[in-house]
Amino acid sequence: MIRGGGFGNPDVAFMLDQCHNIEAKIPGQIRSVLNVQEMTARALLIDRDALAAAQRANDVLASNAVLMDAFYTDVRPALAAWREQRGLPADPMAAFLGSGYLERIAAERVGGTQAGWGA
């Protein structure tokens, strides 16, 4: 996706399927976005020259090592700094949970009309 030019292309639509059955929906969605950010950052860390060389040499273990080096890199501090540079919370989940929004909307729904598939 990234190498092929799909990332940053306005004609490509990305979507997260919201099917959070166990966790609360908004924190679940935030976690999904954080997962996408972390995996994208790791994909960008792949040493593509080293990977290509290992693939040309048919060296499966070296190819795996290149991918694992990127995959096991802790990108969370870099992403936190990236967010802060843009005036965003370094830890979006902590910011959301600390905002009280979930409790506020739950309190507003007390006594309201139930909505959903079973309503």
C-alpha positions as CSV (number, residue, x, y, z in Angstrom):
1,M,0.0,0.0,0.0
2,I,2.7,2.5,1.0
3,R,5.2,1.5,-1.6
4,G,2.5,1.4,-4.2
5,G,1.5,5.0,-3.6
6,G,-1.8,4.2,-1.9
7,F,-0.9,6.0,1.4
8,G,-1.8,9.6,1.2
9,N,-3.8,9.2,-2.1
10,P,-7.1,11.0,-1.7
11,D,-8.8,8.5,-4.0
12,V,-8.1,5.6,-1.5
13,A,-10.7,5.3,1.2
14,F,-9.7,3.6,4.5
15,M,-12.3,2.3,6.9
16,L,-12.3,0.6,10.3
17,D,-15.1,-1.9,10.9
18,Q,-16.6,-1.1,14.2
19,C,-17.5,-4.5,15.7
20,H,-16.6,-4.0,19.3
21,N,-18.8,-6.6,21.2
22,I,-16.8,-6.8,24.4
23,E,-15.1,-3.4,24.9
24,A,-16.8,0.0,24.8
25,K,-17.2,1.3,21.2
26,I,-15.2,4.6,21.4
27,P,-12.2,3.2,23.3
28,G,-12.3,0.2,21.0
29,Q,-12.2,2.5,17.9
30,I,-9.4,4.5,19.4
31,R,-7.4,1.3,20.0
32,S,-8.0,0.2,16.4
33,V,-6.7,3.6,15.1
34,L,-3.6,3.3,17.4
35,N,-3.0,-0.2,16.1
36,V,-3.1,1.0,12.5
37,Q,-0.7,3.9,13.3
38,E,1.7,1.5,15.0
39,M,1.6,-1.1,12.2
40,T,2.0,1.6,9.6
41,A,5.0,3.1,11.4
42,R,6.6,-0.3,11.6
43,A,6.0,-1.0,7.9
44,L,7.8,2.3,7.2
45,L,10.8,1.0,9.2
46,I,11.4,-2.0,7.0
47,D,14.8,-1.8,5.5
48,R,13.7,-2.4,1.9
49,D,17.2,-2.6,0.5
50,A,18.2,-5.3,3.0
51,L,14.9,-7.1,2.4
52,A,15.4,-7.0,-1.4
53,A,18.9,-8.3,-1.1
54,A,17.8,-11.2,1.2
55,Q,15.0,-12.0,-1.2
56,R,17.4,-12.0,-4.2
57,A,19.6,-14.4,-2.3
58,N,16.7,-16.6,-1.5
59,D,17.6,-16.2,2.2
60,V,14.3,-16.7,4.0
61,L,15.9,-16.3,7.5
62,A,17.5,-13.0,6.6
63,S,14.3,-11.8,5.0
64,N,12.4,-12.7,8.2
65,A,15.0,-11.0,10.3
66,V,14.6,-7.7,8.4
67,L,10.8,-7.9,8.9
68,M,11.1,-8.8,12.5
69,D,13.5,-6.0,13.2
70,A,10.9,-3.5,12.0
71,F,8.0,-5.4,13.6
72,Y,9.6,-5.5,17.1
73,T,10.6,-1.9,17.1
74,D,8.7,0.0,19.8
75,V,7.3,2.9,17.7
76,R,5.0,4.3,20.5
77,P,7.4,6.9,21.7
78,A,7.9,8.2,18.2
79,L,4.2,8.3,17.6
80,A,3.6,10.1,20.9
81,A,6.1,12.7,19.9
82,W,4.6,13.0,16.4
83,R,1.1,13.7,18.0
84,E,2.5,16.2,20.4
85,Q,4.2,18.1,17.6
86,R,0.8,18.5,16.1
87,G,-0.9,19.7,19.3
88,L,-2.6,16.3,19.9
89,P,-2.5,14.2,23.1
90,A,0.6,12.0,23.2
91,D,-1.7,9.2,24.6
92,P,-5.1,9.4,22.9
93,M,-6.6,6.7,25.0
94,A,-5.6,8.3,28.3
95,A,-6.8,11.7,27.0
96,F,-10.2,10.2,26.1
97,L,-10.6,8.2,29.3
98,G,-9.6,11.3,31.3
99,S,-12.1,13.5,29.5
100,G,-15.1,12.0,31.2
101,Y,-17.0,11.9,27.9
102,L,-18.0,8.3,28.1
103,E,-19.5,8.8,31.6
104,R,-21.2,12.0,30.4
105,I,-22.9,10.4,27.4
106,A,-23.9,7.3,29.5
107,A,-25.6,9.6,32.1
108,E,-27.4,11.5,29.3
109,R,-28.9,8.2,28.0
110,V,-30.4,7.1,31.3
111,G,-34.1,6.7,30.8
112,G,-33.9,7.3,27.0
113,T,-35.2,5.1,24.3
114,Q,-33.2,2.0,23.6
115,A,-31.7,1.7,20.1
116,G,-30.2,-1.2,18.4
117,W,-31.0,-4.5,16.6
118,G,-33.0,-5.8,19.5
119,A,-35.0,-2.7,20.2
